[in-house]
């Protein structure tokens, strides 16, 4: 209960801060320098939790807050399967292409095989991070920093690893992914590599040190959304830093101050991220030096960015999808989705761009 209240408290504080911010300047007239064609749209259901859209080949796995879980054909937008579970969701979706995993607000991990619920397991506390399905296992990261591993076919718990938690936890998804044969997890302002077979730690490194005069100011959790090139992984520490580590050894490469709450994206030379005040920044992947800062969307609430070819794509809370040059942030196109706003980071499925509005409409576009 304490963890739940703390997570909700931090979410409310963030919402209050958003409501108090100055109004953004009107957007300039759109000049479409890059053609983007609408491909299809599909109805999902309202999204009121930290949704992770998971893409495997030409399939996208999504979920709505009411417990609807589905797999879409990203070429056509048609349902491959759609299931309505019996409980609202707090986290999802993770998938390996066969199994799809979500977590309910009742703290139940639920795993589906081809749309059919095959098992469920009770978790101790609130879970906001989408499960990771890999190597025949399902991994979860809860808000008390407990990592669990389950057999994907049977639901048998294989191991559990827990770190000591702080008094407050961040009410959004954290870092949980795989790099080679290492499970990479964010614990507060630290990133750790675990043995996926046993949960035994392989390395752990700090990307930022907590500062501040109160517990809210000392929240430095590593949030979901990372950029990986080879073994180099770049991440965001909530409200404090953007940093890169070597995920094969755990060696810290660089850390730069940055006040943001969304994940990062990048390519071989650059890391991109949006800031809490609506600025967009680019850092050198080599050493973290700031390359440029864009203030055009200041005071808008932006999604995490997506690098797609020569473009950088972000959504905003008014429902605009901005297509920018990744070289300098110059606008290439702007597309209006719907007025419920975009809060889920855009994803790419082959040459199809997918975005999800808060109302739960899935939009697919193809740059030309």
C-alpha positions as CSV (number, residue, x, y, z in Angstrom):
1,X,0.0,0.0,0.0
2,X,2.8,2.4,0.8
3,X,4.4,1.7,-2.5
4,X,1.1,2.3,-4.3
5,X,0.5,5.6,-2.5
6,X,4.0,6.8,-3.2
7,X,3.8,6.0,-6.9
8,X,0.5,7.8,-7.2
9,X,1.9,10.8,-5.2
10,X,4.8,11.2,-7.6
11,X,2.5,11.0,-10.6
12,X,0.2,13.6,-9.1
13,X,3.1,15.9,-8.5
14,X,4.2,15.6,-12.1
15,X,0.7,16.3,-13.2
16,X,0.5,19.5,-11.1
17,X,3.8,20.7,-12.4
18,X,2.5,20.2,-16.0
19,X,-0.7,22.2,-15.2
20,X,1.3,25.1,-13.8
21,X,3.7,25.5,-16.8
22,X,3.4,28.5,-19.1
23,X,1.3,28.1,-22.3
24,X,3.3,27.0,-25.4
25,X,3.7,29.3,-28.3
26,X,1.4,28.6,-31.3
27,X,2.9,26.2,-33.8
28,X,4.1,27.6,-37.1
29,X,2.4,26.8,-40.3
30,X,3.3,23.3,-41.4
31,X,5.5,23.0,-44.5
32,X,5.6,19.3,-45.6
33,X,9.2,18.8,-46.7
34,X,8.8,15.0,-46.3
35,X,5.7,13.2,-47.5
36,X,4.1,11.0,-44.8
37,X,1.1,8.9,-45.9
38,X,-1.6,7.6,-43.5
39,X,-1.7,3.8,-43.9
40,X,-4.5,2.7,-41.5
41,X,-6.0,3.3,-38.0
42,X,-7.4,0.8,-35.5
43,X,-9.3,1.1,-32.2
44,X,-7.6,-0.1,-29.1
45,X,-9.4,1.4,-26.0
46,X,-8.4,4.2,-23.7
47,X,-4.7,4.1,-22.6
48,X,-4.4,5.2,-18.9
49,X,-1.3,3.3,-17.9
50,X,2.4,3.3,-19.1
51,X,1.8,1.3,-22.3
52,X,4.8,-0.2,-24.1
53,X,4.0,-1.1,-27.7
54,X,6.0,-4.2,-28.6
55,X,6.9,-5.0,-32.2
56,X,8.0,-8.4,-33.5
57,X,8.6,-8.5,-37.2
58,X,5.2,-7.3,-38.7
59,X,3.2,-7.8,-35.6
60,X,2.5,-5.2,-32.9
61,X,1.4,-6.2,-29.4
62,X,-0.7,-3.6,-27.6
63,X,-3.1,-3.2,-24.6
64,X,-5.7,-0.8,-23.3
65,X,-6.3,0.1,-19.7
66,X,-9.5,-1.9,-19.5
67,X,-7.7,-5.2,-19.9
68,X,-7.9,-5.5,-23.7
69,X,-4.8,-7.1,-25.2
70,X,-4.3,-7.6,-29.0
71,X,-1.9,-8.4,-31.7
72,X,-2.1,-6.3,-34.9
73,X,-0.8,-6.9,-38.4
74,X,1.3,-3.8,-38.9
75,X,0.9,-4.0,-42.7
76,X,-2.9,-3.9,-42.7
77,X,-4.0,-2.9,-39.2
78,X,-6.2,-6.0,-38.9
79,X,-6.4,-8.0,-35.6
80,X,-4.4,-11.2,-35.5
81,X,-6.1,-11.8,-32.1
82,X,-7.8,-9.7,-29.5
83,X,-8.6,-10.7,-25.9
84,X,-10.4,-8.9,-23.0
85,X,-8.9,-9.9,-19.6
86,X,-10.9,-9.6,-16.4
87,X,-8.9,-6.9,-14.8
88,X,-7.6,-3.3,-15.7
89,X,-3.9,-3.1,-16.5
90,X,-1.0,-1.3,-14.9
91,X,1.8,-2.5,-17.2
92,X,2.3,-4.1,-20.6
93,X,2.9,-5.4,-23.2
94,X,6.0,-7.6,-23.4
95,X,6.2,-10.3,-26.1
96,X,8.6,-12.6,-27.8
97,X,6.2,-13.1,-30.7
98,X,4.4,-16.0,-29.2
99,X,3.8,-15.2,-25.5
100,X,2.4,-11.8,-24.6
101,X,2.6,-10.6,-20.9
102,X,0.8,-7.8,-19.0
103,X,0.3,-6.9,-15.3
104,X,-3.0,-6.0,-13.8
105,X,-3.8,-3.4,-11.2
106,X,-4.5,-6.3,-8.8
107,X,-0.7,-7.1,-9.2
108,X,-1.3,-10.2,-11.3
109,X,1.2,-11.1,-14.1
110,X,-0.9,-12.6,-16.9
111,X,0.6,-14.4,-19.9
112,X,-1.2,-15.2,-23.1
113,X,-0.3,-17.6,-25.9
114,X,-1.8,-16.7,-29.3
115,X,-4.4,-14.6,-27.4
116,X,-5.4,-17.3,-24.9
117,X,-4.6,-16.7,-21.2
118,X,-2.4,-19.6,-20.2
119,X,-1.4,-18.6,-16.6
120,X,-1.3,-15.9,-14.0
121,X,0.9,-15.3,-11.0
122,X,0.4,-12.9,-8.1
123,X,3.1,-10.2,-7.6
124,X,3.6,-8.6,-4.3
125,X,3.4,-4.9,-5.2
126,X,2.5,-2.5,-7.9
127,X,4.2,-3.1,-11.3
128,X,4.4,-0.3,-13.9
129,X,7.1,-1.7,-16.2
130,X,6.1,-3.9,-19.1
131,X,7.3,-7.5,-18.6
132,X,10.2,-8.7,-20.7
133,X,9.6,-12.0,-22.6
134,X,12.9,-13.6,-23.7
135,X,14.7,-16.9,-23.8
136,X,11.6,-18.9,-22.7
137,X,11.2,-16.7,-19.6
138,X,9.1,-13.8,-18.4
139,X,10.8,-11.1,-16.3
140,X,9.1,-8.4,-14.2
141,X,10.3,-5.3,-12.4
142,X,8.1,-4.0,-9.7
143,X,8.1,-0.6,-8.0
144,X,9.8,-2.0,-4.9
145,X,12.7,-2.9,-7.2
146,X,12.0,-6.7,-7.1
147,X,12.9,-8.6,-10.3
148,X,11.1,-11.9,-10.9
149,X,11.7,-14.6,-13.5
150,X,9.0,-17.1,-14.5
151,X,9.0,-20.0,-17.0
152,X,7.0,-18.6,-20.0
153,X,5.3,-21.9,-20.7
154,X,4.3,-23.0,-17.2
155,X,4.4,-19.8,-15.0
156,X,6.7,-21.4,-12.5
157,X,8.7,-18.9,-10.6
158,X,12.4,-19.5,-11.3
159,X,14.0,-16.8,-9.1
160,X,13.6,-13.5,-7.4
161,X,16.0,-10.6,-6.8
162,X,15.2,-7.6,-4.7
163,X,17.0,-4.4,-4.0
164,X,16.3,-2.1,-1.0
165,X,13.9,0.6,-2.1
166,X,13.5,4.3,-1.3
167,X,10.6,5.8,0.6
168,X,9.1,7.1,-2.7
169,X,9.0,5.4,-6.1
170,X,8.5,6.8,-9.5
171,X,5.0,6.3,-11.0
172,X,6.2,5.3,-14.4
173,X,7.9,2.4,-16.2
174,X,11.5,1.6,-15.6
175,X,14.4,-0.1,-17.4
176,X,14.1,-3.8,-18.1
177,X,15.7,-5.3,-21.2
178,X,18.2,-7.9,-22.4
179,X,21.6,-7.3,-23.9
180,X,23.1,-10.5,-25.2
181,X,22.9,-13.0,-22.4
182,X,22.6,-10.3,-19.7
183,X,19.3,-9.0,-18.1
184,X,19.7,-5.2,-17.7
185,X,17.7,-3.5,-15.0
186,X,17.4,0.0,-13.6
187,X,17.4,0.4,-9.8
188,X,17.0,4.0,-8.8
189,X,19.9,5.8,-10.3
190,X,21.8,2.6,-11.0
191,X,21.9,0.2,-13.9
192,X,22.6,-3.5,-13.2
193,X,23.4,-6.6,-15.3
194,X,21.9,-9.8,-14.0
195,X,22.3,-13.5,-15.0
196,X,18.9,-14.3,-16.5
197,X,19.2,-17.9,-15.4
198,X,19.7,-17.2,-11.7
199,X,19.3,-13.5,-11.1
200,X,22.9,-13.3,-9.8
201,X,24.4,-9.9,-10.3
202,X,27.1,-9.5,-12.9
203,X,27.8,-5.8,-12.6
204,X,26.2,-2.6,-11.3
205,X,27.0,1.0,-12.0
206,X,25.6,4.4,-10.9
207,X,24.6,6.7,-13.8
208,X,23.7,9.6,-11.3
209,X,23.9,10.3,-7.6
210,X,20.8,11.4,-5.8
211,X,20.7,15.0,-4.6
212,X,18.2,17.3,-3.2
213,X,16.6,18.3,0.1
214,X,13.6,16.0,0.1
215,X,12.6,12.6,-1.2
216,X,10.9,13.9,-4.3
217,X,14.0,15.8,-5.4
218,X,16.1,12.7,-4.8
219,X,14.1,10.5,-7.2
220,X,16.6,9.5,-9.9
221,X,15.1,6.3,-11.3
222,X,16.2,5.1,-14.7
223,X,13.1,5.3,-16.9
224,X,11.9,3.1,-19.8
225,X,13.2,4.0,-23.2
226,X,16.9,3.5,-24.1
227,X,19.2,3.7,-27.1
228,X,21.6,0.9,-27.8
229,X,24.4,0.6,-30.3
230,X,26.4,-2.6,-29.8
231,X,27.1,-2.9,-26.1
232,X,26.7,0.8,-25.5
233,X,23.4,1.6,-23.8
234,X,22.3,5.2,-23.2
235,X,19.5,5.9,-20.7
236,X,17.6,8.6,-18.9
237,X,17.8,9.1,-15.1
238,X,14.5,10.9,-14.1
239,X,15.0,14.7,-13.7
240,X,18.8,14.5,-13.5
241,X,20.8,13.0,-16.3
242,X,21.3,11.3,-19.7
243,X,24.0,8.7,-19.4
244,X,25.7,5.9,-21.3
245,X,27.2,2.6,-20.0
246,X,28.9,-0.4,-21.5
247,X,26.3,-3.1,-21.0
248,X,28.8,-5.9,-21.4
249,X,31.0,-4.8,-18.5
250,X,28.9,-2.2,-16.6
251,X,31.6,0.5,-17.1
252,X,30.1,4.0,-16.9
253,X,31.0,5.9,-20.1
254,X,29.5,9.4,-19.5
255,X,26.7,11.2,-17.7
256,X,25.4,14.7,-18.5
257,X,22.9,16.8,-16.6
258,X,19.4,16.8,-18.2
259,X,16.0,17.4,-16.6
260,X,13.6,15.0,-18.2
261,X,11.2,12.2,-17.5
262,X,11.0,10.3,-20.8
263,X,13.4,7.8,-22.4
264,X,15.9,8.5,-25.1
265,X,16.5,7.4,-28.7
266,X,19.6,7.5,-30.9
267,X,21.7,6.3,-33.7
268,X,25.4,5.5,-34.1
269,X,26.6,9.0,-33.5
270,X,23.9,10.8,-31.5
271,X,21.5,10.4,-28.5
272,X,18.2,12.4,-28.5
273,X,15.8,13.2,-25.6
274,X,13.0,15.5,-24.7
275,X,13.1,17.6,-21.5
276,X,10.4,18.3,-18.9
277,X,10.0,21.9,-20.2
278,X,9.5,20.7,-23.8
279,X,13.0,21.3,-25.1
280,X,14.6,18.7,-27.4
281,X,18.2,17.9,-27.0
282,X,20.9,16.0,-28.9
283,X,24.1,14.6,-27.3
284,X,27.2,13.1,-28.9
285,X,27.1,9.4,-28.4
286,X,30.9,9.3,-28.0
287,X,31.4,11.7,-25.1
288,X,28.0,13.2,-24.2
289,X,28.8,16.7,-25.4
290,X,25.7,18.7,-26.2
291,X,25.3,19.1,-30.0
292,X,22.1,21.2,-30.1
293,X,19.0,22.2,-28.2
294,X,15.6,22.9,-29.8
295,X,13.2,25.2,-28.0
296,X,10.4,25.3,-30.6
297,X,8.1,23.0,-28.6
298,X,8.9,24.5,-25.2
299,X,6.1,24.0,-22.6
300,X,4.5,21.2,-24.6
301,X,4.5,17.8,-23.0
302,X,6.4,15.6,-25.5
303,X,6.8,11.9,-25.9
304,X,10.2,10.2,-26.0
305,X,11.6,10.6,-29.5
306,X,12.1,8.0,-32.2
307,X,14.9,7.9,-34.7
308,X,13.6,6.7,-38.1
309,X,16.1,7.0,-41.0
310,X,17.1,10.6,-41.3
311,X,14.1,11.7,-39.2
312,X,13.4,12.3,-35.5
313,X,9.8,11.8,-34.5
314,X,8.0,13.0,-31.4
315,X,4.4,13.4,-30.3
316,X,2.8,16.0,-28.1
317,X,-0.1,16.3,-25.7
318,X,-2.2,18.1,-28.2
319,X,-2.1,15.1,-30.6
320,X,0.5,16.5,-33.0
321,X,3.1,14.1,-34.5
322,X,6.3,16.1,-35.4
323,X,8.7,14.8,-38.0
324,X,12.0,16.6,-37.7
325,X,15.5,16.4,-39.2
326,X,17.7,14.5,-36.8
327,X,20.7,16.7,-37.9
328,X,19.4,19.9,-36.4
329,X,15.7,19.5,-35.4
330,X,14.4,21.4,-38.4
331,X,10.7,20.6,-39.1
332,X,10.0,18.2,-42.0
333,X,6.3,17.6,-41.5
334,X,3.5,17.7,-38.9
335,X,0.5,15.4,-38.6
336,X,-2.5,15.8,-36.4
337,X,-3.9,12.6,-34.9
338,X,-6.6,13.4,-32.3
339,X,-7.1,15.9,-29.5
340,X,-6.7,13.3,-26.7
341,X,-2.9,13.7,-27.1
342,X,0.0,11.5,-27.6
343,X,1.8,10.1,-24.6
344,X,3.1,6.8,-25.8
345,X,6.4,6.9,-27.6
346,X,6.2,6.3,-31.4
347,X,7.5,2.9,-32.6
348,X,8.7,1.6,-36.0
349,X,7.6,-1.7,-37.5
350,X,9.7,-2.1,-40.6
351,X,8.7,1.0,-42.7
352,X,5.5,1.6,-40.8
353,X,5.3,4.2,-38.0
354,X,2.9,3.5,-35.2
355,X,1.5,6.0,-32.7
356,X,-1.2,5.5,-30.0
357,X,-3.4,8.3,-28.7
358,X,-4.6,8.5,-25.1
359,X,-8.1,7.8,-26.5
360,X,-6.7,4.5,-27.7
361,X,-6.6,5.0,-31.5
362,X,-3.6,3.4,-33.2
363,X,-2.4,5.4,-36.2
364,X,-0.1,4.0,-38.8
365,X,1.9,6.1,-41.2
366,X,4.5,5.5,-43.9
367,X,7.1,8.1,-44.8
368,X,7.6,8.4,-48.5
